[in-house]
Amino acid sequence: MSTIKYIGRTNDFKGKTLWEILGNLKNHGVGRTVIRQMFQRYPEPSYMKIVKVEAMPNPTEGDRKVKVWVEKTFRGRTLPNLVEIYGTSYKTDYQLIPKSEVANVCRPCNAPEIKILPQHIEFPPLFREFITKETGQQNPQLKLKVNKSSNKLVRVAKEGETPTMEVTMSLGKPAGPTLYKHL
């Protein structure tokens, strides 16, 4: 009896590509709702309503991509602008929601609140020691920068605003506290 041995990367995708789904629908699925299985791990609803579809020329690699503009709702928050899906349209992770189930999937919910981070945080310990040696500053602070994205649920505090989250440079609670009791 021979055993099958898979070689290569594995993935957790469950579904079809956007091309497979939209190519079989009337009007290429405009007005229909699709989900990405990967986003179903969140308790808040995440779905996309198709607004416009544009087929791309046949590629040489074999994977057929399609440009799709959607009204995206991610974790209960509907994004203000249309989102273009092109780079991920080849992934076999999309599922079409039947018209009878759209009301269940697109249910209103309380979107998670946006966490506010402080403007400055402390440097990592070794880097802080180097800066203290060179400049003489006792408690140097690092200006915090967060990349902007419509999917992110965090932002940096504005002037005079109180942060809701504290960021510290620590290793947290160790798994074996007895190893560190003499440090």
Buried (B, 14 or more C-beta within 10 A) or exposed (E): EEEEEEEEEEEEBEBBBBBBBBBEBEEBBBEBBBBBBBBBEEEBBBBBBBEEBEEEEEEEEEEBBBBBBBBBBBBBBEBEEEBEBBEBBBBBBBBBBEEEEBEEBBEEEEBEEEEBBBBBBBBEEEEBEEBBEEEEEEEBEBEBEEEEEEEEEEBBBEEEEEBEEEEEEEEEEEEEEEEEEEE
